[in-house]
Each structure stands twice: as structure tokens, then as C-alpha cells.
Amino acid sequence: MISKIYNNYIKILIDLFLALIILIFLSPIFIIIIILLKFSGEGEIFFFQKRIGYKMRNIKIFKFATMLKNSPEIGDKLYTAENDERILKIGKFLRQTKLNELPQIINILLGNMSIVGPRPLVEDTFNFYSATGKQKISIVKPGITGLSSIFFSKEDKLLKNVLDKEDFYKKEIAPIKEKLEIFYVDNISLTLDIKIIICTFLKLVGFSNFILIKFFPRVETIIRDAKLI
């Protein structure tokens, strides 16, 4: 009952409040990134992509453009490995710092995303989850950050030297992400969200999974089995 009240009411208010605060205080960074993207690379500023969201509805997420416009035609359509030649110079920095995700603040204001939640996936990779997992994960809004975002923040490194990226993702990455996302849905709370937000910032400044897992002892077995620490 408490988790339903939190998820359906309190969490929405917190999301809107934080999104407005972030938008106001980080607007100078937004402007700088927009100028850099406009006058470098191909001049594209935003990248839009269809993802699976709340109740398995399609949503369009916003990101800063980090790759060549015709990337799907010159490389892997779904997966981006470390040092992918399609990544723009400024795009590499934006991806490493996760600043490319900032425009999803717009998604929060539109009401189809949350600060914290399961990461929204494209349909092809979302379908790697089990039917039960897909139903469970989609009963909450997707988030800008979450457990899978933290522990798979270096996913591009995992894919770097893999020949069959789709097979590797399906067998090695998707099952672990599904377990993490289901854990979040089953245990959603203000405390868990605060821990995830704190760990997101700690991850950005270099803390390892070995340290961050101490915040989430109940998922340690999942992370250790995946050899992420």
C-alpha cells in the first residue's frame, strides 16, 4: 500500500520538482552542449528514439546526438561498443559523462519517464526479457537512471571485442538486467530511489561496482554471478 502511494503520487511530485530544478540549474550546460553540437560534427543537436515505456506503450526519448546521423546504415543498428567509429568526438565525452541523457528531463516533464526506474529499451532488446519480466517491468515508468544503469554503465566495454553482439547481449546482459529491474519494481521506495541517485553520481566520479554494491546487498548475488564486480 505504501509503495503504491509513493509510486503513484509522491514519486511523480518529486520527479517534477527535481526535473524543474535540474533544468534551471543546468541550463547553462544545456546551452553550451547545444552550441558545441551545432557547430561540430554534423550539426545535429537531439537524437530521438522509440522505446518501450509504461504499460509497454511506445515513447519517444530525447538525447543529445552523439553519433553520425546514418549510424544504423554503417554499423550495428542496436549496439554501440567502446571506441565505435560512428561516435562523434564530442559525443564520446557526452556518453562517458552521461550528459547525453540530460534531455530526458523533457520526458519527465511530459510525464512518460521518471528520474529513477527501469531503463527504457528499444523493442528488439526489450523482447529479450521474459514475458513475465516485460509485464512486471512495465508497470512503472522507465527512468533516466536505475540499477541496470549503474551496474551496466560500462556496457560498451563489455561489447567491445564481442563478434556477435546480439547473441552476447541476449544471453549475458539481458537476463541480469531483467533481474535488476524486477528487483527495483518489487522494492520501489523513496529510500531505494535515493540510494540509486547517490550511486549514480558516485559511479560518474569513478566508484566501482565493488563499492556500490554495498548500497544494495540484496542484489549482490545477481551482480557477482554476472561477474560485474
Buried (B, 14 or more C-beta within 10 A) or exposed (E): EEBEEBBEEEBBEBBBEBBEEBBEEBEEEBEEBBEBBEEEBEEBBEBEEEBBBBEEEEBEBBBBBBBBEEBEEEBBEEBBBBEBEBBBEBBBBBBBEBBBBBBBBBBBBEEBBBBBBBBBBBEEBBBBBBEEBBEBBBEBBBBBBBBBBBBBBBBBEBBEEBEEBBEBBBEBBBBBBBBBBBBBBEBBBBEBBEBBBEBBEBBBEEEEBEEBBEBBEEBEEBBEEBEBE
